[in-house]
Amino acid sequence: MIKSWIYLFSFSSIYLFGQTNDWLYHDTLANVIITSYKEEPLQETSLNITPIQIDSLNKLGNFTLTDLLTKVPGVNALSTGLGIVKPVIRGLYGNRVLVLLSGLKFDNQQWQEEHGLGLSDIGLSKVELIKGPVGILYGSEAMGGIINLIEEQKPQEKEGQGDASLKLNSNTMGGTLQTGYKVNYGKKWFRIRVGLDNHADYSDGDNHRVLNSRFDGYYLKGTLGFQRKNWISTNNLMSSFNRFGFIFNDIYSFVSPDARWNRALNINPTHLVLLNILSSENKISLRNGSKLNINLGVQSNQRMENEGGGAISLNMHLLTLQYMLKWEHQLSVRNRLVVSHYSSYEDNTNFGARKIVPDATMQESNVSLYLESHLIHEKLILENGAGVGQKWIKTYFTASVNGPSNLIKPFSKFAPYYNVYTGLSIIPSPYFNFKLNVATGVRIANLAELSSNGLHEGVFTYEIGSPLLKNEQNICLNLLGTYSKKHFEAQISPFYNQYYNYVYLAPTTEEWFGFPVYRYRQQNAQQYGSELSLIFKHIKRTQITVNYAGMVSKAANGEHLPFTPAQKLSPSLQYKILHDSQKELSIQTSTDIIAAQNQIAPHEIATPSYWLLNIGGSYMVHHKHKTYTLSVMCNNLLNKAYYDHLSRFKYFGILNIGRNISVMLSMKFKQVLKQSH
């Protein structure tokens, strides 16, 4: 259907809709990013960074934050239903993808496949996505890439802004409601935002209801910022509570259908996650012209599981303390030096009767140096960096996991590591930008891989870890070429990723009371593929985009790695029917063409090809200081019955979601504050 030779020369595109509410057009080279070592124009870094405006994408009928990210070529979603999803960057997920929130690592125990990311797009203004390892700055885990979640920014000085929105989804008979207000008094500013999600079970393309796929969430965010001379401080508070119904092999044998509208989450099996985060971002300008950034954060994550009947069986609490120091100094007109230091402390404690990993403490520290040089009249930017770090893991006696009668005993593991980065960005003209970088990443095996010793609920396999697992290391070659003019843009991004000591779960010939035994193993692996864009824009209010992404992921023994995304081709068209200073009316349509995925790991299920048709429109009215928006989006218009290759439901014979019509209503307003006398 889609030839394999397209891997390196193929079509893809990026749903980037600019820095304003104009969600139809964009200019890739004009974006300013903040994910890397400093704030700078996008073309002046050799990193492969995609900035995504959340406000521009929330009209696409998404259910989760990860749904939005999948609009970027090379990004997919590993899912166990609509609510339990985690982002996949070029075939990597879990602890191989680093998520940043307020500039600090976010750890939601996302290493388990049936546990989602657990974050919402509520209150976010932007996401910056890096493809490829960035270990020199953030230490371990940034092997596949980084997802930097950026909270909404303060308004203009002496201005207040408020908004409210309601999104309804026909398939789940639910939606999202949120409202917020923020104000900037000049030397201080604050914001507050509340929101909620609520969804019933979804229906697949055969109009069959998927029992217990329901989920809900409650969110509260607040920010207090102030400026004192050369010190700017932004302090964020986030609190959320999510519940996700989950499905495993034999759930249909004891779950009885209830009313179609029912969304009760206290009877059938449910994941519960209570998350509280307090962070402080501080920017200090020093007298010698250098800059010092100090980020501090505390995260409290409580994960619970109700296996049916309302009683909590699994109850784990993960407490994380961390900080990031970054000092930036301009050595000369052409050279800039950045020194960074990251440190974290984590404590994992079990409170429930069922345990899957032991009580443990973990500590990590990382130090790195980075040098940026501008050469040849600012047309060549060289970046070089190196970092060293260590991670220490200590597990404690935990009944039923690592007691005297268990195979794995309590242990202490010290793992030093290093990372290097070198890259260049060439800007031969305002229309061209070429990037090349070579970087390493590292990951220390997580608690499940090191210390698992028990029956894995849901897939009914007995899993055994190994404290002797070595550091997982990769070296990645990234290329990116961009050409952008008024009416046309093209972008190609081939990559090659070599892994050493790749950790994976392998079947054995052993059995435990009739259940198959799986053990964590290691071997080398490689990945390669490409994303590329062709975009025809500003042509009689029309934009035509053709997107492609594809990759191969194989272990050293020749076997394919599990959950490798299928090739995807996505042509789309957007047209502005009306566009003036007061009103905007737009329509869009897109088609997702997914190839069959037969390059599968042992014991993995192949999936056939399919295609989905999506269509929608948006109407926006500006009146004085208020903006009203109505948008309608229909995804899977033809109600196609299909299996996404990265859906864990395929093992249970459960299809993905069928037709869904999403309707969003929003209102935004601005107010100018009165001058005090």
C-alpha positions, -999 to 999 in steps of 0.1 A, spaced: 0 0 0 28 24 9 62 14 -4 90 9 21 114 30 1 95 60 12 110 58 46 137 83 39 120 104 11 84 107 19 55 130 28 47 143 63 36 176 78 33 194 110 1 208 124 17 241 135 -8 269 134 12 298 144 15 320 175 -20 335 173 -56 323 170 -50 319 132 -50 281 132 -49 278 95 -15 293 85 19 292 101 55 300 95 79 274 109 110 295 107 95 324 127 88 305 159 108 312 191 114 281 213 124 278 249 129 240 254 167 239 247 194 257 267 181 292 260 152 311 243 160 316 207 146 315 171 138 280 160 163 279 131 192 288 154 192 255 172 203 222 157 176 203 177 146 190 159 119 209 177 82 212 169 63 240 187 26 234 190 0 260 200 -26 243 222 -52 270 215 -49 263 178 -54 225 181 -82 222 206 -108 223 178 -97 189 165 -120 168 187 -93 154 210 -100 134 242 -65 138 258 -33 158 256 -17 128 238 -43 130 211 -31 165 202 5 154 200 -3 127 175 -10 154 149 28 158 147 44 133 123 64 107 141 43 109 172 17 82 181 -3 71 211 1 38 230 -34 32 244 -56 10 265 -88 29 256 -95 66 252 -83 77 286 -53 56 292 -28 68 266 8 78 265 28 95 238 51 75 215 80 94 197 95 74 169 85 41 184 97 50 220 74 56 250 74 53 288 107 61 305 123 66 271 104 99 265 109 127 290 80 150 299 88 184 313 62 204 333 72 240 344 107 231 332 111 201 355 108 163 350 73 149 353 72 113 367 37 97 369 49 61 371 42 59 334 66 30 328 37 5 329 19 1 296 -16 1 310 -10 34 329 -14 66 309 5 99 310 -22 114 333 -19 151 322 -45 173 305 -41 201 280 -63 223 304 -43 254 312 -15 248 287 -6 274 261 20 255 241 39 222 238 75 220 224 83 186 212 119 175 206 126 144 185 159 127 195 179 124 227 187 155 248 205 138 277 232 164 283 207 188 299 182 165 315 203 134 324 186 101 320 153 91 302 154 117 274 163 90 248 135 92 223 127 129 228 112 155 251 77 168 255 79 203 272 45 214 285 43 252 288 16 268 310 -4 297 297 16 330 298 8 361 317 -13 388 298 0 422 288 8 446 316 -23 462 332 -45 437 315 -69 410 326 -80 380 305 -107 354 311 -122 326 292 -147 297 294 -152 268 271 -174 237 268 -165 207 245 -190 179 239 -182 145 223 -211 125 209 -194 91 210 -187 91 248 -217 113 257 -193 135 276 -169 163 273 -147 190 289 -157 221 308 -131 247 319 -128 283 329 -99 306 339 -89 341 347 -55 358 347 -43 394 354 -10 413 352 -5 443 375 30 449 362 53 438 390 30 409 399 5 386 381 -16 356 389 -40 332 373 -65 305 383 -81 278 362 -105 249 369 -117 222 346 -133 188 344 -135 158 320 -163 133 321 -169 105 296 -191 74 294 -180 42 275 -171 47 239 -186 28 209 -164 13 181 -169 13 144 -193 -16 146 -214 4 171 -205 -20 199 -201 -4 233 -167 -10 250 -177 -16 286 -157 2 313 -137 25 289 -152 55 307 -130 81 325 -132 114 342 -109 141 357 -109 172 379 -82 199 376 -71 230 395 -42 253 385 -29 285 400 0 308 393 16 337 413 44 356 396 63 387 406 93 407 396 119 423 420 146 443 402 166 416 384 146 386 397 115 372 380 97 344 398 68 323 385 52 299 410 28 272 398 4 250 417 -14 221 400 -38 196 415 -57 169 396 -77 137 403 -83 112 375 -102 80 373 -99 56 344 -119 24 339 -97 -3 326 -101 -36 307 -81 -68 308 -84 -103 294 -115 -117 311 -133 -85 322 -163 -93 301 -169 -125 322 -178 -105 353 -188 -70 341 -224 -66 333 -237 -38 310 -253 -9 328 -272 20 314 -255 35 283 -253 69 300 -238 54 332 -203 66 340 -199 52 375 -163 45 384 -166 29 418 -178 -6 410 -158 -20 381 -120 -20 378 -106 15 379 -72 33 380 -72 64 403 -45 90 402 -42 119 426 -15 144 415 -2 175 433 26 196 419 42 228 433 70 244 413 89 277 412 107 290 381 132 318 389 152 339 364 179 362 378 200 386 357 235 391 371 257 422 369 282 407 345 254 401 319 250 364 326 217 348 336 209 323 363 178 301 362 167 282 393 138 258 391 125 240 422 97 215 424 78 190 446 55 163 430 32 140 449 17 112 429 -7 87 444 -17 58 422 -45 35 433 -64 6 417 -99 -6 424 -101 -42 410 -139 -42 414 -163 -37 442 -149 -3 453 -121 -16 475 -86 -2 468 -61 -30 464 -30 -13 450 -20 21 465 14 35 457 27 70 465 56 85 446 71 117 462 96 136 440 118 165 450 139 181 423 158 212 412 175 225 380 202 252 380 213 268 347 239 295 343 242 312 309 271 335 300 280 353 268 318 346 264 321 368 233 300 382 205 299 348 189 302 323 218 278 315 246 284 291 275 257 273 295 264 253 327 236 232 342 230 210 371 200 188 378 192 168 409 162 148 421 151 125 450 122 101 447 105 79 473 81 51 463 60 37 491 33 9 489 2 13 511 -21 -13 495 -25 -50 499 -14 -57 463 21 -46 453 38 -47 419 71 -30 427 89 -27 461 93 3 483 123 22 471 143 55 471 160 69 440 184 98 437 199 113 405 223 141 397 236 155 364 261 182 354 266 194 319 284 220 298 271 235 265 289 259 241 271 277 212 291 294 185 278 317 157 300 317 126 300 330 90 279 361 96 254 342 118 247 317 90 263 287 108 256 278 144 276 251 161 265 235 193 286 211 215 279 197 249 287 170 274 272 158 306 279 133 334 256 120 360 246 91 383 215 74 395 212 55 428 183 31 434 177 13 467 148 -11 473 135 -22 507 119 -53 519 83 -54 507 61 -83 515 50 -105 485 75 -87 462 111 -93 475 108 -112 508 131 -142 518 111 -166 497 112 -145 465 137 -148 437 146 -111 439 159 -97 472 162 -60 483 192 -44 465 211 -12 460 222 -1 425 246 27 416 246 36 379 270 63 365 264 76 330 275 102 304 260 120 275 274 141 246 258 163 219 271 180 188 251 197 161 250 225 136 223 246 120 230 262 86 209 292 75 221 300 39 191 323 33 158 334 50 141 305 32 164 276 39 175 259 72 195 227 74 202 209 107 223 180 117 230 166 152 245 136 168 235 129 204 234 102 230 208 93 255 208 70 285 182 53 307 186 33 339 162 4 341 131 13 360 117 -4 391 96 -28 372 125 -39 350 148 -43 380 126 -57 406 93 -72 392 84 -106 406 48 -114 403 17 -119 382 10 -90 359 -28 -83 362 -45 -77 329 -23 -97 306 -19 -127 330 19 -131 327 43 -137 355 70 -111 351 105 -113 366 130 -84 366 167 -83 371 188 -59 393 218 -67 370 204 -49 340 230 -25 325 224 11 315 204 14 283 223 37 259 216 51 225 233 73 199 211 91 174 218 108 141 191 135 132 188 155 100 163 182 93 159 203 61 134 231 58 124 253 29 97 279 35 84 307 14 50 325 12 31 298 -7 51 267 -1 69 248 26 88 215 25 105 197 54 123 164 56 136 147 88 154 113 84 169 97 115 190 67 126 190 54 162 214 27 175 206 12 209 230 -6 232 216 -29 260 180 -22 249 156 -36 277 127 -57 266 103 -82 281 108 -117 266 88 -149 270 105 -180 285 96 -218 286 89 -214 324 55 -215 340 41 -203 373 9 -222 383 0 -224 346 8 -188 338 37 -181 313 68 -165 328 84 -135 311 118 -121 320 134 -87 312 163 -91 288 188 -69 270 203 -68 235 213 -41 210 187 -26 186 183 -1 158 157 22 145 155 43 113 129 62 94 117 97 84 91 123 85 86 149 57 62 178 49 47 193 18 25 224 25 9 246 0 -4 277 18 -20 311 14 -34 301 -20 -68 318 -22 -74 312 15 -65 275 11 -38 253 26 -31 218 13 -9 196 34 5 161 28 19 143 58 40 111 60 58 92 88 73 58 88 100 38 106 116 4 112 126 -9 146 146 -41 150 166 -59 176 201 -72 170 188 -108 166 167 -96 136 133 -96 154 111 -65 152 105 -45 184 69 -44 197 45 -15 192 63 -1 162 40 25 145 27 17 111 34 40 82 10 69 80 0 92 52 -22 122 60 -34 146 33 -55 175 45 -71 207 33 -81 238 51 -101 267 36 -111 300 50 -145 310 37 -145 343 56 -116 361 71 -117 398 82 -111 417 114 -145 408 129 -154 373 117 -136 341 106 -152 311 91 -131 280 82 -136 244 72 -111 216 71 -109 180 60 -82 154 64 -77 117 57 -54 94 78 -42 65 57 -25 38 78 -6 9 63 -8 -26 75 18 -34 102 32 -69 96 67 -61 110 59 -74 145 76 -87 175 72 -124 187 38 -129 202 26 -95 188 -6 -92 167 -3 -78 132 -29 -52 122 -45 -45 87 -45 -12 68 -73 13 72 -82 49 65 -102 75 84 -120 106 71 -123 137 93 -141 169 85 -150 200 105 -153 237 107 -149 268 129 -167 301 132 -151 329 152 -166 364 160 -147 393 175 -168 419 193 -151 447 212 -129 429 237 -146 395 234 -141 366 211 -167 339 206 -158 306 189 -180 277 177 -163 247 162 -176 213 150 -153 184 142 -163 149 131 -136 123 133 -139 89 116 -168 103 96 -175 69 79 -176 51 113 -147 28 102 -141 -3 123 -103 -7 128 -75 -17 151 -47 8 157 -14 -11 160 -5 8 192 -38 -1 209 -34 -27 236 -71 -35 231 -62 -54 199 -51 -83 221 -87 -85 235 -104 -82 201 -116 -47 209 -118 -21 181 -109 16 183 -134 44 186 -160 48 159 -175 81 146 -173 110 170 -187 145 166 -171 171 188 -187 205 194 -168 233 212 -181 266 224 -157 291 239 -157 328 250 -126 349 257 -125 385 270 -99 411 278 -101 440 302 -79 470 307 -72 477 343 -79 511 357 -49 532 366 -45 537 403 -40 573 415 
